[in-house]
Every structure is written in structure tokens, then in C-alpha cells.
Amino acid sequence: MNRLGTHEKADMFSAVQTVMTLTAIPSGYLTGLLYHHNPTLLFSVILGLYIVLMVIMFFLPDPQKHSQVLEPYKNM
């Protein structure tokens, strides 16, 4: 994020906020439907999503190995 300019940061933050808002609006209704259908189903879906996110996390690059900010300062 430090390499982005002011306008690029603003575009990035607005895109993240838009996605968060679009996913947050229907989530309350969907969780209410799941809980009304079967209360344990809601917690099963939450557990499943946590597992999916943990699997995705293993495929992300390690920020310690790919330090972008410190690279230019090593040559000084």
C-alpha cells in the first residue's frame, strides 16, 4: 500500500468498502433464514467458512519473505 499514490489508495479503500457493504446487507437476512430453518445449520456454515478461509490463507505469500518496503533501503 505504501507504493500507491493518494488517488490509488482512495480507489482501493472505496472498492473494499463497497464489497463489504454489498456482502453485509444480505448477510443478516441469510443468517436469520438459516437460524429459523435449523439453529445448528448457522454454526455449521460459519465453521465451514472459517475452514475455507484457513485453506486460502495457506496459499497466500508470506509477507516476511516478500518484504517490499525494506528492499530499497538495503542498498543504501
Order of alpha helices (4+ residues) and beta strands (2+ residues): alpha-alpha-alpha
